[in-house]
Amino acid sequence: MATTKRSQPAWSCDKISDTPHLKLFNSLTKKKEIFIPKHGNKVHWYSCGPTVYDASHMGHARSYITFDILRRVLMDYFHYDVEYVMNITDIDDKIIKRARQLHLFEEYVKTATDKQIVQKDINLALVDLKKDIEQMDPDKKVMTLKAVEKLTAVSQLIEGASLDDLKLALSEIKDPFGAYLDTLHNADVPDNSIFESLPRFWESNFHSNMNSLNILPPDKLSRVSEYIPEIIAYIETIIKNGYAYESNGSVYFDVAAFDSQPIHHYAKLVPEAYGDSKSLQDGEGDLTTSAVNEKRSPNDFALWKKSKKGEPWWDSSWGKGRPGWHIECSVMASCILGQTLDIHTGGIDLKFPHHDNEIAQAEAYYNNEEWVRYFLHSGHLTISGCKMSKSLKNFITIEDALKNNTSRQLRLAFLLHSWKDTLDYSESTMESAMACEKLLNEFFLNVKHVTRNNDVEKLAIGYSKWLASEIELSKKFNLCKSNVHAALCDNIDTKAVLEAIRECISACNVYLRDCNSSAINHTLLLDIAKYITKILKVFGIKTAAEVGFPVSEGSSSNDVETIVTPYLNILSDFRDNVRAIARSIGSKDILILCDKLRDETLPDSGVRLEDVDGKPTAIKFVGREAILREKKAKVKAEADKLAEKEKKKKEQDQARAKKEELKKIHPKDLFKLETDKYSEFDENGLPTIDSQGNKISKGLTKKLQKIQSTHATLHKEYLESIEKI
């Protein structure tokens, strides 16, 4: 009998659902755009680096922690091949002025031997400082008044001072006195070498701070001083293309010529700022004073500045000069990454004119219409709601911030806010970050505790049939992963990511609370803890290889935990047995020793023991620094609670005393005390006219009569109490 040949059945699948795609908020369009690099998986990224003339501060941290988080997410979560380039501005008006002032001050101190001459010079500096003080903006005025106060104090100290004391006193006025010397002798600074040491010192400080914040170093670092030949050649090409001109030894970008071409558009980022003379002048630098007469238009900006005496210089076809601020980034980014950048990042304060001028320069050089595809700007940083300023005494360096909080806590504070919005660095912000850290850390410690004794050799035991609670927890875990992915695709919304993780941890905590300790699903809990750890590592938080934060921020902490945990288990079991015996024989001394081991000895080594009735003692390798912080926080909380209690008691006592004093007042005089409310009264002391001259209404009169009647009873009680004495 012939067999019927069976055919392959048709196959079909469900329609592919819409999956999230990475979108980034692009300043060029002012909306979220799907991220599509020009060359497939390769991402060319340029980030504006610091101008190195002073200590790195929390404003720098705002930008560089932000970009470090974005960079890590693109590399370690979305798996892009990122080439990250950052510049160091080591030629700039601010650097020139500061280096010159320091040099002139140091030279002055070396030769300062005549106290009368020094005193005379300080008094001249005072006259110079006070000049035009009333016309200064409030911020500058406050700073100037403080400088005047310092100079005055030092001038008064000089007469009776020794030579050593004189030089020590001068060191107190280094900045304002150096600035005064610069007004007199700026042209006397001899050569370029004087302008090199200052930026090198502060660049080193910057890199050290970035390392302390666990910020990845750039793949390539460029310094302006190393790209002078390329900058000159770049400017020559812009001139050749018809978008720049030489004037009196300087070179200016011709904004009108550029903007008149169909493929070009000046001020792409901030079109409304076109012609903003104040911003344009700020962008030209403090040392640019006579450029207005050299420009064809006030909108034009310097590509190359003719160097005056007392400024660094390099030879060019236009004479001795130095680069303008904006040209440096266009040139260095182009030299390293080519004629198209996938991502350009910087602080929001650089949008105009710096970044708009960068774009114009590069597009004028290449004569193209798209130099940057995605421009990402980090939001402002405020300090307790105010702009950071030395005059407000809220200028916080990164080193100062790290004295109060760890780099992990600072990073969590940034992660709890949108990267493109204003971040307020305040006590409440850091409290939120520390609360988030504690939630995460306690979860990791709990997972480590309940899974610590999991016997990997009997792995099959761990695969028992799942209960309804475990199925529910697994669903919440899958929802967490889905929400995390959606949040990262949505402009890398780290705040939403942490919220999804918090909800997942809450579900785990409920599961641990309700589950019998012998039936805990170790595998599921470990999977959740490992996933959360992985996401935190993507965000640049130092943590153990698989589960949880390390016990400290040192690199070897996780190894220490692995090594000592078996011994801690032995010690904890021994202590539990000793406590049980001590209770059975009623030995308080032994119980006190056991408590001392838990409360003092082990915490000093970074270990927390948690005694739970009916369950084995929980061992948590927290870290000595973390436990010390916990202790300090507990002591502070108790002190605050006591202070609040005392405050309330004092307020109650004052209220009681006030009430007793009020009883002494005759009912007819009760309302006459309230002169801010009433102006005229009847024969019984009831108000008839209020303080505004209006007649008291019948309704209010009835209320006042009731109050007076109640008071009359209290007054009578007071009189009776006096008679009894």
C-alpha positions in Angstrom: 0.0 0.0 0.0 1.5 3.3 -1.0 2.1 5.9 1.7 0.9 9.4 1.4 3.7 11.9 1.4 3.1 14.5 4.2 4.1 18.1 3.4 5.8 20.5 5.8 3.1 22.5 7.5 3.1 26.3 7.1 4.9 28.3 9.8 4.1 31.7 11.0 5.0 33.9 13.9 3.3 36.8 15.6 3.9 40.3 14.3 7.0 41.7 16.0 5.8 44.1 18.7 7.2 47.6 18.9 10.3 47.4 20.9 12.0 50.5 22.5 14.8 52.1 20.6 17.4 54.3 22.3 16.4 57.9 22.1 18.5 60.9 23.3 17.5 64.5 23.9 19.3 66.4 21.1 19.9 70.1 21.7 20.0 70.6 18.0 16.3 69.7 17.7 15.2 70.3 21.3 13.5 66.8 21.4 14.3 63.2 21.8 15.7 61.6 18.7 16.4 57.9 17.9 20.1 57.4 18.2 21.7 56.3 14.9 25.5 56.6 14.7 26.8 57.5 11.2 29.1 54.4 11.0 27.0 51.5 12.4 28.1 50.5 15.9 31.0 53.0 16.0 30.4 56.2 18.0 32.6 59.3 17.6 32.2 61.3 20.8 33.8 64.7 21.7 33.4 66.2 25.1 34.4 69.7 26.1 37.0 69.5 28.9 38.0 71.9 31.6 39.8 75.2 31.5 42.6 74.4 34.0 43.3 77.5 36.1 41.8 76.6 39.5 40.5 73.7 41.6 37.8 71.4 40.1 34.4 72.1 41.6 30.9 70.5 41.8 30.0 72.3 38.5 32.7 70.1 36.8 31.4 67.1 38.7 27.9 67.8 37.3 29.2 67.5 33.7 31.8 64.8 33.9 29.8 62.4 36.2 26.9 62.9 33.8 28.9 62.1 30.7 30.6 59.2 32.4 27.2 57.6 33.1 26.0 58.2 29.5 29.2 56.9 28.1 29.1 53.7 30.2 25.5 53.0 29.4 26.2 53.3 25.6 29.3 51.0 25.9 28.3 48.5 28.6 24.5 48.3 28.1 23.9 49.1 24.5 27.3 47.8 23.5 28.4 50.6 21.2 32.0 50.9 20.2 32.6 54.4 21.7 35.7 56.5 20.9 35.6 59.2 23.6 37.8 62.3 23.1 38.1 65.2 25.6 40.2 68.4 25.4 42.1 70.4 28.1 42.0 74.1 27.6 45.5 75.2 28.6 45.5 78.5 26.6 42.9 80.9 27.7 42.4 84.5 29.0 41.6 83.3 32.5 44.8 81.1 32.6 46.9 84.0 31.2 45.6 86.4 33.9 46.0 84.0 36.8 49.5 82.8 35.8 50.6 86.4 35.3 49.2 87.5 38.6 50.9 84.6 40.5 54.2 85.3 38.8 54.1 89.0 39.5 53.0 88.4 43.1 55.8 85.9 43.7 58.4 88.3 42.3 57.1 91.1 44.5 57.3 89.0 47.6 60.9 88.0 46.9 62.0 91.7 46.9 59.6 92.9 49.6 61.9 94.3 52.4 60.8 97.8 53.0 57.6 97.8 55.0 56.7 101.4 54.2 56.9 100.7 50.5 54.7 97.6 50.9 52.2 99.5 52.9 52.1 102.3 50.3 51.5 99.7 47.5 48.7 98.0 49.5 47.0 101.3 50.0 47.3 102.1 46.3 45.8 98.6 45.6 42.9 99.6 47.9 42.2 102.8 46.0 42.2 100.7 42.8 39.8 98.1 44.2 37.3 100.7 45.5 37.1 102.4 42.1 33.7 101.9 40.5 32.6 99.6 43.3 29.1 101.0 43.3 28.6 100.1 39.6 29.6 96.5 40.1 27.1 93.6 39.9 26.1 92.4 43.4 28.2 89.2 43.2 31.4 91.0 42.2 30.7 93.8 44.7 30.6 91.3 47.6 33.8 89.8 46.5 35.5 93.2 46.2 34.3 94.3 49.6 35.9 91.1 51.1 39.1 91.9 49.3 39.1 95.5 50.6 38.6 94.1 54.1 41.6 91.8 53.8 43.9 94.4 52.3 43.0 96.9 55.0 43.7 94.4 57.8 47.1 93.4 56.3 48.0 97.1 55.8 47.4 97.7 59.5 49.5 94.7 60.6 52.6 95.6 58.6 54.0 98.4 60.8 55.1 96.1 63.7 55.7 93.0 61.6 59.1 91.2 61.1 60.3 90.4 57.5 58.9 86.8 57.9 55.6 88.1 59.3 55.5 90.6 56.4 55.7 87.8 53.8 53.2 85.7 55.7 50.8 88.6 55.8 51.2 89.2 52.0 50.3 85.6 51.3 46.8 86.4 52.8 46.1 88.9 50.0 47.7 87.0 47.1 44.7 87.1 44.8 43.6 90.8 45.1 47.1 92.2 45.4 48.3 90.0 42.5 45.4 91.4 40.4 46.5 94.9 41.3 50.1 94.2 40.3 48.9 92.8 37.0 47.2 96.1 36.2 50.7 97.8 36.5 53.1 95.3 35.2 51.3 92.8 32.9 53.5 93.8 29.9 56.6 92.9 31.9 56.0 89.1 32.0 58.8 87.9 29.8 58.1 84.5 28.1 55.7 81.6 27.4 57.1 79.3 30.1 55.4 81.3 32.8 52.0 80.3 31.3 52.8 76.6 31.3 53.2 75.5 35.0 49.8 76.8 36.2 47.6 74.7 33.8 49.8 71.7 34.2 49.3 71.8 38.0 45.5 72.2 37.8 45.2 69.6 35.0 46.9 67.1 37.3 44.4 68.1 40.1 41.5 67.6 37.7 42.6 64.1 36.7 43.0 63.2 40.3 39.5 64.4 41.1 38.1 62.5 38.2 39.8 59.3 39.4 38.3 59.9 42.9 34.9 60.1 41.3 35.5 56.8 39.4 35.2 58.6 36.1 36.6 56.7 33.1 39.6 58.5 31.5 39.1 59.6 27.9 40.3 57.4 25.1 42.2 60.4 23.8 43.1 63.6 25.5 44.0 66.8 23.5 45.6 70.0 24.8 45.3 73.3 22.9 49.0 74.0 23.3 49.9 70.8 21.4 47.7 71.7 18.4 48.9 75.2 17.4 50.1 74.2 13.9 46.8 72.4 13.2 44.8 75.4 14.5 46.7 77.8 12.2 46.2 75.5 9.2 42.5 75.2 10.0 42.0 79.0 10.2 43.8 79.4 6.9 41.3 77.0 5.3 38.3 78.9 6.7 39.7 82.2 5.3 40.2 80.5 1.9 36.6 79.3 2.0 35.5 82.9 2.5 34.3 82.7 6.0 37.0 84.6 8.0 39.2 87.6 7.6 42.5 89.1 9.0 42.4 92.4 10.8 45.3 94.1 12.6 47.1 90.8 13.2 44.0 89.0 14.4 41.6 86.8 12.5 37.8 86.9 12.9 35.0 84.6 11.8 32.6 86.4 9.3 29.2 85.4 10.7 27.2 87.3 8.0 29.2 85.6 5.2 28.6 82.2 6.8 25.0 82.7 7.5 24.2 84.0 4.0 25.0 80.6 2.4 22.0 78.2 1.9 23.7 75.2 3.5 24.8 77.1 6.6 22.9 78.4 9.6 24.6 80.4 12.5 23.5 79.7 16.1 21.9 76.3 15.5 21.6 75.6 19.2 20.3 78.9 20.4 18.9 80.9 17.4 17.4 83.5 19.7 20.8 84.4 21.0 22.0 85.7 17.6 23.3 89.2 18.2 23.6 88.8 22.0 26.5 91.1 22.4 27.1 90.4 26.1 27.4 86.6 25.6 29.6 87.2 22.5 31.9 89.5 24.5 32.1 87.0 27.4 33.1 84.4 24.9 35.9 86.6 23.6 37.6 86.6 27.0 38.6 89.1 29.7 41.7 90.3 27.8 39.9 91.2 24.6 39.3 95.0 24.7 40.0 96.6 21.4 38.4 94.1 19.0 35.2 96.0 18.3 37.1 98.4 16.0 38.8 95.5 14.2 35.6 93.5 13.4 33.3 94.0 10.4 30.4 93.2 12.6 29.8 92.9 16.4 28.6 89.4 15.8 32.0 88.3 14.5 34.3 86.4 16.9 38.0 85.8 17.1 39.7 82.7 15.6 43.2 84.0 16.2 44.2 86.8 18.6 47.1 89.1 18.1 49.2 88.7 21.3 49.9 91.8 23.4 52.9 92.2 25.6 52.7 89.9 28.6 50.7 87.2 26.7 51.9 83.9 25.3 52.4 83.9 21.5 53.1 81.7 18.5 54.3 82.7 15.0 51.7 82.7 12.3 51.3 84.2 8.8 49.3 87.0 10.6 52.0 87.7 13.1 52.6 86.7 16.7 49.3 85.5 18.3 47.3 82.8 20.1 44.1 80.8 19.4 40.7 82.1 20.2 38.7 80.0 22.7 36.1 78.5 20.3 38.5 77.4 17.6 40.4 74.9 19.7 37.5 72.4 20.0 36.6 72.5 16.3 40.2 71.8 15.4 41.0 69.1 17.9 37.7 67.2 17.4 38.2 67.4 13.6 41.8 66.2 13.8 41.0 63.2 15.9 37.5 62.2 14.9 37.1 63.6 11.4 34.4 65.7 9.8 31.4 64.3 11.5 30.8 63.8 15.3 28.1 61.4 16.4 28.0 63.0 19.9 29.3 66.3 21.3 28.8 67.0 25.0 29.2 69.9 27.3 27.6 71.9 30.0 24.4 73.8 29.2 26.1 77.1 29.9 28.4 76.5 26.9 25.5 76.4 24.3 26.0 79.9 23.2 28.3 81.2 22.0 30.9 78.5 22.5 29.2 75.5 21.0 27.3 77.5 18.3 30.7 79.0 17.3 32.3 75.6 17.3 29.6 74.3 14.9 30.0 77.3 12.6 33.8 77.0 12.4 33.8 73.3 11.6 31.0 73.6 9.0 32.9 76.6 7.5 36.1 74.5 7.4 34.5 71.4 5.8 31.8 73.5 3.9 29.2 71.0 5.0 25.9 71.3 6.9 26.2 68.7 9.6 29.3 68.6 11.8 27.5 67.2 14.9 24.6 64.8 14.8 23.6 64.8 18.5 24.5 67.6 20.9 23.9 66.6 24.5 24.1 69.2 27.3 24.2 68.4 31.0 21.9 70.6 33.2 23.0 73.3 35.6 24.1 72.7 39.1 22.8 74.8 42.0 23.8 74.8 45.6 20.8 74.6 47.9 18.8 76.4 45.2 21.4 79.1 44.5 24.0 79.6 41.8 27.4 78.5 43.0 29.5 81.5 43.9 32.5 82.3 46.1 30.7 85.5 47.3 27.9 83.4 48.7 30.3 81.0 50.4 28.8 78.1 48.6 31.7 77.4 46.2 32.3 73.7 46.7 35.3 71.9 45.3 35.2 68.2 44.5 37.7 67.6 47.2 35.5 69.3 49.8 32.4 67.4 48.5 34.3 64.1 49.0 35.0 65.0 52.6 31.2 64.9 53.3 30.1 62.1 51.0 31.6 59.1 49.1 31.9 59.1 45.4 29.3 56.4 45.3 26.8 58.7 47.1 27.6 61.6 44.8 27.0 59.4 41.8 23.7 58.1 43.2 22.6 61.7 43.7 23.2 62.3 40.0 21.5 59.1 39.0 18.4 60.1 40.9 18.0 63.1 38.6 17.6 63.6 34.9 21.0 64.3 33.3 19.7 67.2 31.2 17.8 69.1 34.0 19.1 71.3 36.8 20.5 69.4 39.8 20.3 71.0 43.2 23.3 69.9 45.4 21.9 70.2 48.9 21.5 68.3 52.2 18.1 66.9 51.1 19.6 65.7 47.8 22.4 63.8 49.5 20.0 62.4 52.1 18.0 60.9 49.2 21.2 59.5 47.8 22.2 57.9 51.1 18.8 56.5 51.6 19.0 54.9 48.1 22.5 53.5 49.0 21.2 52.1 52.2 18.2 50.4 50.5 20.5 48.8 47.9 23.2 47.8 50.5 20.7 46.2 52.9 19.2 44.2 50.1 22.6 42.9 49.0 23.6 42.1 52.6 20.3 40.2 53.1 20.8 38.2 49.9 24.4 37.4 50.9 23.2 36.3 54.3 20.4 34.0 53.1 22.4 32.4 50.3 25.7 32.2 52.1 25.2 28.6 53.2 23.8 27.4 49.9 25.6 24.1 49.1 26.6 24.3 45.5 27.5 20.5 45.5 23.8 19.8 46.2 22.5 22.2 43.5 19.5 20.0 42.6 18.0 20.7 46.1 17.7 24.3 45.1 15.4 23.4 42.2 12.3 22.6 44.1 8.9 23.2 42.7 8.2 27.0 42.6 5.5 28.3 45.0 3.0 31.0 44.0 5.1 33.6 45.9 8.2 32.7 43.8 6.3 32.8 40.5 4.9 36.2 41.5 8.4 37.5 42.4 9.8 36.2 39.1 7.1 38.1 37.3 8.0 41.3 39.1 11.7 40.7 38.3 10.9 40.3 34.6 8.8 43.5 34.8 11.7 45.3 36.5 14.1 44.3 33.6 11.6 45.4 31.0 11.1 48.8 32.8 14.8 49.3 33.2 15.3 48.7 29.5 12.5 51.1 28.5 13.9 53.7 30.9 17.4 53.5 29.4 16.0 53.7 25.9 14.1 56.8 26.9 16.9 59.3 27.0 18.8 57.2 29.6 16.4 57.9 32.4 18.4 56.7 35.3 15.9 58.0 37.8 13.2 55.7 36.4 15.8 52.8 36.4 16.4 53.2 40.1 12.7 53.4 40.8 12.1 50.1 38.9 15.0 48.6 41.0 13.5 49.9 44.2 10.1 48.3 43.4 11.8 45.0 42.7 13.8 45.1 46.0 10.6 45.9 47.9 9.0 42.7 46.3 12.1 40.7 47.4 11.9 42.1 50.9 8.2 41.0 51.2 9.1 37.6 49.9 11.9 37.2 52.4 9.7 38.4 55.2 6.9 35.9 54.4 9.0 32.9 53.4 10.3 30.2 55.7 14.1 30.5 55.8 14.6 26.9 54.9 12.4 27.2 51.8 14.0 30.4 50.3 14.6 30.2 46.6 18.3 31.1 46.6 18.6 30.9 42.8 15.9 33.5 42.1 17.2 35.9 44.8 20.8 35.6 43.4 19.6 36.2 39.9 17.9 39.4 41.0 20.8 40.6 43.1 23.3 39.9 40.2 21.1 41.8 37.7 20.8 44.8 40.0 24.6 44.7 40.6 25.2 44.6 36.8 23.1 47.7 36.2 24.9 49.6 39.0 28.2 48.6 37.4 26.9 49.9 34.1 26.3 53.2 35.9 29.9 53.3 37.1 29.3 52.4 40.8 32.1 50.4 42.3 30.7 47.1 43.5 31.5 43.4 43.9 31.8 41.2 40.9 28.5 39.4 41.4 26.4 40.6 44.3 26.3 44.0 46.1 28.6 46.8 47.1 32.0 46.0 48.3 32.6 46.6 52.0 34.6 49.8 51.2 35.6 51.6 48.1 39.0 49.9 48.0 39.7 47.5 45.2 40.5 44.5 47.4 37.4 44.6 49.7 35.5 41.9 47.9 38.4 39.4 48.3 38.6 40.2 52.0 34.9 39.4 52.4 35.3 36.1 50.6 38.3 35.1 52.8 37.0 36.0 56.2 33.3 34.9 55.8 33.9 31.2 56.8 35.7 32.3 60.0 32.9 34.8 60.8 30.4 31.9 60.4 32.4 29.9 63.0 32.6 32.9 65.3 28.9 33.7 65.0 27.9 30.1 65.7 30.2 29.9 68.7 28.7 33.2 70.1 25.1 31.9 69.6 26.0 28.7 71.6 27.7 30.8 74.3 24.7 33.1 74.6 22.3 30.1 74.9 24.4 28.7 77.8 24.7 32.1 79.5 20.9 32.4 79.4 20.4 29.0 80.8 22.7 29.6 83.8 21.6 33.3 84.1 25.1 34.8 83.5 24.7 38.5 82.7 28.5 39.0 82.5 28.8 36.5 79.6 25.8 38.1 77.8 27.5 41.5 78.2 30.7 40.1 76.6 28.6 38.7 73.7 26.9 42.0 73.2 30.3 43.8 73.3 31.5 41.5 70.5 28.4 42.4 68.4 28.3 46.1 69.2 31.9 47.2 69.5 34.6 44.6 68.5 33.2 43.4 65.1 31.8 46.7 63.9 35.3 48.2 64.3 36.4 45.6 61.7 33.5 46.3 59.4 31.2 43.4 60.4 27.6 43.8 61.6 25.8 40.9 63.5 22.0 41.0 63.6 20.4 38.8 66.2 16.9 37.6 65.2 14.8 35.5 67.6 14.3 32.0 66.5 16.7 32.4 63.5 20.5 32.1 63.1 22.4 35.4 63.6 22.7 37.4 60.3 26.3 38.2 59.3 26.7 41.3 57.2 30.1 42.4 55.9 29.3 46.1 55.7 32.7 47.8 56.0 34.2 49.8 58.8 33.6 53.2 57.1 30.0 52.4 56.5 29.4 51.3 60.1 31.1 54.4 61.4 28.8 56.5 59.2 25.8 54.6 60.5 26.9 55.2 64.1 27.4 58.9 63.5 24.0 59.1 61.8 22.4 57.3 64.7 24.1 59.5 67.3 23.0 62.6 65.3 19.4 61.3 64.9 19.2 60.7 68.7 20.7 64.1 69.4 18.2 65.7 67.0 15.4 63.8 68.6 16.4 64.9 72.1 16.9 68.5 70.9 13.4 68.5 69.3 11.9 67.0 72.5 13.6 69.8 74.6 12.4 72.4 72.1 8.8 71.2 72.4 9.0 71.0 76.2 10.3 74.6 76.2 7.6 75.7 73.9 5.0 74.0 76.1 6.4 75.6 79.2 6.4 79.0 77.6 2.8 78.5 76.4 1.8 77.4 79.9 3.5 80.4 81.5 1.9 82.7 78.9 -1.5 81.2 79.7 -0.9 81.7 83.5 0.1 85.3 82.9 -3.0 85.9 80.7 -5.2 84.7 83.6 -4.1 87.8 85.6 -5.6 90.2 83.1 -9.0 91.6 83.9 -11.7 90.5 81.3 -12.3 94.2 80.4 -8.7 94.6 79.5 -8.3 91.4 77.5 -8.8 92.8 74.0 -7.2 96.1 74.7 -3.8 94.3 74.5 -4.5 93.5 70.8 -3.8 97.0 69.4 -2.9 95.5 66.0 -6.5 94.3 65.7 -8.8 96.8 67.5 -8.8 100.5 68.2 -12.0 101.3 70.1 -13.9 99.5 72.9 -17.2 99.7 74.8 -17.6 100.0 78.6 -17.2 96.2 79.0 -13.9 96.1 77.1 -15.4 94.6 73.9 -14.0 95.9 70.6 -16.3 98.2 68.6 -13.9 99.4 65.9 -11.0 97.4 64.3 -7.5 98.8 63.6 -8.6 99.7 60.0 -11.4 101.9 61.3 -14.2 99.5 60.4 -17.1 98.7 62.8 -17.0 95.3 64.4 -19.7 93.0 63.0 -22.4 91.4 65.2 -21.2 87.9 64.5 -17.6 88.8 65.6 -19.0 90.6 68.7 -20.7 87.4 69.8 -17.5 85.4 69.3 -15.6 88.0 71.3 -18.2 87.9 74.1 -17.8 84.1 74.4 -14.0 84.4 74.5 -14.3 87.1 77.2 -16.7 85.0 79.2 -14.4 82.0 79.2 -11.5 84.3 80.2 -13.6 85.7 83.1 -13.9 82.2 84.5 -10.1 81.7 84.3 -9.5 85.1 85.9 -11.8 84.3 88.7 -10.0 81.0 89.4 -6.7 83.0 89.5 -8.1 85.5 92.0 -9.4 82.7 94.2 -6.0 81.0 94.1 -4.3 84.2 95.4 -6.8 84.4 98.3 -5.9 80.9 99.4 -2.2 81.7 99.7 
